[in-house]
Amino acid sequence: MSAILTLELGMPHLGRNNLSESGLFKVLGHDRWNRIQVLGGIPTSQIRDDAGERLYATFYFLELNLSPDKPLSAYEENQLVTLHTDLTHYEKIYLDGRYSFDGQPDHWIRCSNVFIYQERGPSKLSISIPATMDFTGIPELPEPPDSLSLCRESRSSNAFWPPEPDDRPLFDGSREFVYKLDIDRDLNGAGLVYFANFISFLDLAEREILSALPDPPPAGLLDARSPYKRRSGYFGNAQATDRLHVTVAARLRMQTGQLGEAFLDLACDFTIRRSSDQKLIMVSSCRKSARLSPGSEDEAWVKRQWSSQ
């Protein structure tokens, strides 16, 4: 069953360069849970399994699919964004659906959920089937969503996509950034690190590692980069007192838009492991773009990195 989500962009949704990815996912996360309530006929706080365990429709896969010439930064303050959304399920455990931008069928966001309970707090999450929720209003898939296999495959390569033929690495291998969780900001009402906040951790690690390069990108270019493509797989969560070890591998290339404008195309592959037991809890791959003005400091930096490889 399809529905429409209309959003007027304001400060809670915006970041350093217009629409924030983390801010957008917070809106979609809230909408997905509202859709579950409406279609399932029960408040999310009352979704339980046969054993009486409280279940959460946690996000295990996210995909952003836009274009280099229209990344998230193309959406600005006061702009009205209309998203068409649907929702399906597989065996009453997995949920899957897209948010498609109005008038742009090739621009969409995909979100997949799985019902879990906290077997041993945030460090041990287990899958279960809701017993109190009505699934008759949610179309059933004949087979598991392929987001499951995409996540499994990413764990072996620590990435969702291979490098493009013209990608050039910004440094050898990967580099690590350690993040200490902020209990009052990063956790949600279930005591779990909120799925949308992980995107902010990745962005921070990316910014810090790039800023520490011998020839760092100009500050304005760091602010201008905006995601147009991402896949993220979630494999666990973390205790409130944990630290997260974020690894980043970064590459770049130059692209030319339809009107002949030049773009930086920055690719990053991320992993997150928690300090407590070194368990892998996330893999993410992202591509971001930023327009390059001819003769600018930003363009000069990109050309230096290109010629140095």
C-alpha positions in Angstrom: 0.0 0.0 0.0 1.4 3.4 -1.1 1.3 6.7 0.8 2.7 10.2 0.4 5.1 12.0 2.8 5.3 15.7 2.4 8.1 17.6 4.1 8.8 21.4 4.2 12.6 21.6 4.9 13.5 23.6 8.0 16.5 23.9 10.3 16.0 20.4 11.9 16.5 18.9 8.5 19.5 21.0 7.3 23.2 20.6 7.7 26.3 22.4 6.6 25.1 22.2 3.0 21.3 22.2 2.8 19.5 18.9 3.3 21.3 16.7 5.9 21.4 12.9 5.2 21.1 12.1 8.9 18.3 14.6 9.3 16.4 13.1 6.4 16.8 9.6 7.7 15.4 10.7 11.1 12.3 11.9 9.3 12.0 8.7 7.3 12.6 6.6 10.4 9.7 8.3 12.2 7.5 7.9 9.1 8.3 4.2 8.7 7.3 3.6 12.4 4.1 5.6 11.9 3.3 3.5 8.8 3.9 0.3 10.8 1.4 1.6 13.4 -1.3 2.5 10.9 -1.0 -0.7 8.8 -0.3 -3.0 11.7 -3.2 -1.6 13.7 -1.2 -1.2 16.9 1.1 1.4 18.6 4.7 0.5 18.1 5.2 0.4 21.9 2.8 -2.6 22.0 4.4 -4.8 19.4 5.4 -8.0 21.1 6.2 -11.6 20.3 4.6 -14.7 21.7 6.9 -14.6 24.7 5.8 -11.0 25.5 9.1 -9.5 24.5 8.9 -5.9 23.2 10.0 -5.8 19.5 11.6 -3.0 17.6 11.5 -2.6 13.8 15.1 -1.8 13.6 16.7 -0.6 10.4 19.2 -3.1 8.9 19.7 -1.6 5.4 19.6 1.9 3.9 20.1 2.9 0.3 20.3 6.4 -1.2 20.0 6.7 -5.0 20.3 10.3 -6.4 22.7 11.7 -9.0 26.0 13.6 -8.9 24.4 16.7 -10.3 21.5 16.6 -7.8 22.7 15.3 -4.5 21.0 16.0 -1.2 22.4 19.5 -1.2 20.1 20.3 -4.1 17.2 20.5 -1.5 17.1 23.8 0.3 15.5 25.6 3.2 11.7 26.1 2.8 11.6 23.7 -0.1 8.6 21.3 -0.2 9.7 17.7 -0.7 7.1 15.1 -1.7 8.0 11.4 -1.3 5.9 8.5 -2.5 6.4 5.5 -0.2 5.4 1.8 -0.1 5.9 -1.0 2.4 6.1 -4.8 2.0 6.9 -7.6 4.4 8.5 -11.1 4.2 7.4 -13.8 6.7 6.3 -11.1 9.2 9.9 -10.5 10.2 11.4 -8.3 7.4 10.0 -5.0 6.1 11.1 -3.3 2.9 10.1 -0.2 1.0 11.1 2.9 -0.9 10.7 6.6 -0.7 10.6 8.0 -4.3 11.0 11.7 -4.9 8.0 13.2 -6.7 8.6 13.6 -10.4 12.0 11.9 -10.2 11.4 8.1 -10.4 15.2 7.5 -10.5 15.8 9.3 -7.3 14.8 7.3 -4.2 15.7 6.0 -0.8 15.2 2.4 0.3 14.8 1.3 3.9 14.7 -2.3 5.2 13.7 -3.3 8.8 13.8 -6.4 10.9 11.9 -7.1 14.1 14.3 -7.6 17.0 14.3 -7.7 20.8 17.2 -7.0 23.2 18.2 -10.4 24.4 21.2 -9.0 26.4 20.7 -5.3 26.0 22.2 -3.5 23.0 25.1 -5.9 22.7 22.8 -8.9 21.8 19.8 -8.3 19.5 17.7 -11.3 18.4 15.1 -11.6 15.7 11.5 -12.5 16.5 8.0 -12.5 15.0 5.4 -10.0 16.1 2.4 -11.7 17.6 0.3 -8.5 18.3 0.6 -6.9 14.9 -1.8 -7.3 11.9 0.0 -7.9 8.6 -3.0 -8.2 6.4 -2.7 -4.6 5.2 1.0 -5.0 4.2 1.7 -6.8 0.9 3.8 -10.0 1.3 7.0 -10.6 -0.7 7.3 -14.1 -2.3 11.0 -14.2 -1.3 13.4 -12.4 1.0 14.3 -8.8 0.1 17.7 -8.7 -1.7 18.9 -6.2 0.9 19.6 -9.2 3.1 22.1 -10.7 0.5 23.6 -7.3 -0.2 24.4 -6.9 3.5 25.9 -10.4 3.8 28.1 -9.8 0.8 29.3 -6.4 2.1 30.7 -8.1 5.3 33.3 -10.1 3.3 34.6 -7.1 1.3 33.9 -4.2 3.8 32.2 -2.4 0.9 29.0 -2.4 -1.1 30.5 -1.5 -4.5 33.9 -2.0 -6.1 35.9 1.1 -7.1 35.1 2.8 -10.4 37.8 2.3 -13.1 38.8 6.0 -12.8 38.8 6.2 -9.0 42.1 7.3 -7.5 42.9 6.6 -3.8 43.5 9.6 -1.5 45.7 7.3 0.7 46.8 3.7 0.9 44.4 1.3 2.6 42.1 2.6 5.3 42.5 4.9 8.3 40.8 4.8 11.7 38.8 7.3 13.7 37.6 6.5 17.2 34.3 7.9 18.4 33.1 8.0 22.0 29.3 7.7 22.2 27.4 10.7 23.6 24.8 9.0 25.9 22.4 12.0 25.9 22.5 12.6 22.1 23.3 9.4 20.3 20.8 6.9 21.9 17.1 6.6 21.4 14.3 5.8 23.7 15.0 2.1 23.4 18.6 2.6 24.7 20.0 1.8 21.3 22.3 4.0 19.2 19.8 5.5 16.7 20.3 4.3 13.2 20.3 7.8 11.6 23.1 8.9 14.0 25.5 6.4 12.6 25.5 8.5 9.4 26.8 11.4 11.4 29.6 9.2 12.9 30.7 8.3 9.4 30.6 11.9 8.2 32.7 13.0 11.2 35.3 10.2 10.6 35.5 11.2 6.9 35.9 14.9 7.7 38.6 14.3 10.4 40.6 11.8 8.3 40.5 14.0 5.2 41.4 17.1 7.3 44.5 15.3 8.6 46.0 14.6 5.2 49.3 16.2 4.4 47.5 18.2 1.7 44.0 18.5 3.2 40.9 19.6 1.2 39.9 23.2 1.6 37.3 23.7 4.4 34.7 25.0 1.9 35.1 21.8 -0.2 34.5 19.6 2.9 31.3 21.5 3.6 30.2 21.4 0.0 30.4 17.6 -0.4 27.0 16.0 -0.5 25.9 12.4 -0.8 24.1 11.2 -3.9 24.6 7.4 -3.5 25.0 5.3 -0.3 24.4 1.8 0.9 24.6 0.9 4.6 24.2 -2.4 6.4 23.7 -2.6 10.1 24.8 -5.8 12.0 24.5 -4.8 15.6 24.4 -1.9 18.1 26.5 -0.8 21.1 26.4 -0.2 24.8 26.1 3.5 25.9 29.6 3.4 27.3 31.2 1.9 24.2 33.5 3.5 21.7 33.2 3.0 18.0 36.2 2.3 15.7 35.4 3.8 12.3 37.7 2.9 9.4 37.6 4.9 6.2 39.0 4.2 2.7 38.7 7.2 0.4 39.0 7.7 -3.4 38.1 10.5 -5.8 37.5 11.2 -9.4 36.4 14.2 -11.5 33.1 14.2 -13.4 31.5 16.5 -15.9 27.8 17.4 -15.6 25.2 17.7 -18.4 25.9 21.4 -18.7 29.7 20.9 -18.8 30.3 21.8 -15.1 33.0 20.0 -13.2 32.3 17.9 -10.1 34.4 16.3 -7.4 33.2 12.7 -7.0 34.4 11.4 -3.6 33.9 7.8 -2.7 34.3 6.3 0.8 34.0 2.8 2.3 33.4 2.6 6.0 33.3 -0.1 8.7 32.4 0.4 12.4 33.4 -2.0 15.1 32.6 -1.5 18.8 35.4 -1.4 21.3 33.9 -3.8 23.8 34.3 -6.9 21.7 35.5 -5.7 18.2 32.2 -6.9 16.6 31.5 -5.5 13.2 28.3 -3.5 13.5 28.2 -1.5 10.3 29.4 -1.4 6.7 28.7 1.6 4.5 29.7 2.8 1.0 29.0 6.3 -0.1 29.7 8.6 -3.0 29.4 12.4 -2.6 29.7 15.2 -5.1 30.6 18.9 -5.1 30.6 21.4 -7.9 34.0 22.9 -8.7 34.2 26.5 -9.9 36.9 27.0 -12.6 40.1 28.4 -11.1 38.9 27.9 -7.5 41.0 26.6 -4.6 38.7 23.6 -4.6 39.4 22.8 -8.2 43.1 23.2 -7.7 43.1 20.8 -4.7 41.3 18.1 -6.7 43.7 18.5 -9.6 46.7 18.1 -7.3 45.3 14.9 -5.9 44.6 13.7 -9.4 48.0 14.4 -10.7 49.8 13.0 -7.7 48.5 9.5 -8.3 
